[in-house]
Amino acid sequence: MKKDTYKILRMDCPAEEQLVRMKLEMDASIKKLEFDLPNRILTVYHEGETATITGNIAQINLNSSLIQSEEVFDLLEDGEQTSNKKLLWIVFAINSGFFLIEIVAGLLSRSMGLIADSLDMLADAIVYGMSLTVVTSTTVKKKRIARLSGIFQLCLAIFGLVEVVRRFLGVEGTPDYQTMILVSSFALAGNAASLYLLRKSKSNEAHMQASYIFTSNDVMANIGVMIAGLLVYFTQSMIPDLAIGTIVFLLVSKGAFRILAISR
C-alpha cells in the first residue's frame, strides 16, 4: 500500500476538504484520506497509481503538490471516532441553537449584525452536519445535500445584503445595542466552550480540526457584533451594525460558493 502526502495551499476550511474528498472517494483504490487543515496537508493511503491521484487533485485547482510518497505495510484504524463524533454533535448543536436565538433576536432588535451572525452559525451547522454524514452517505446524496445547502445559504446571504442596502437607503431606527451585545456575548460564551472542548480533545482528525477553525471564525464574528453594538451606542447610528452585517453576509456568500463548488 502507498502513502502519498500532498500540500494543498488553498485548502483551509471544511468546504475545500469536502471538495477534495468528493473528487477522490470514487476511486476504489483509495483506502483512507487524512486531512490536516491547519497545515493544509492531505495524506492518501491507496493501492493505485500516484500519478492518477495527483492528477485528480490537481483538477480541483487548489494549488496542490506532492511532497512525499512511500510504501506502508499496514493501515491503522481510525481512533477516537466515538469521542470525536460526540464533540462534533456538541458544536453542531451550539451552532444550530444560536442560529435560532440570534435570528429571532436580530429581527426583534432590528440588528443586521445579529441576523448576519445567525446565518454564519447556520452555515457552519450545515457544514458540520455534512461532516457527520461523511462516512455513511453516498457521493450522490452528499452532492445533493451540498447543492441544496449552498443554494439555500446563498439565497439567505443575498437577501441579507439586499436588506442592508434597503435599510441604508430607507428611514430606519438604530438597532437595540443592548440586545446586540447581550446575545452576541452568549454566543461568544458558547463558541468559547466549543473551542475549549475541541482543544482539549487534542485530536488530529480532519473534522475536529475543521470544527476548531470554523468555531474560531465564529468567535471573531461574535466579537465583531459586540464591537458594532458599542459603536451603535456611542454614535447613535445604524451604520456600524450595517457594516458588520455586510462583512458577515459576504463571508456567508463565500462559504456558499465553496459548498456549491463541492456539488459539481
Disulfide bonds with the S-S distance in Angstrom:
none
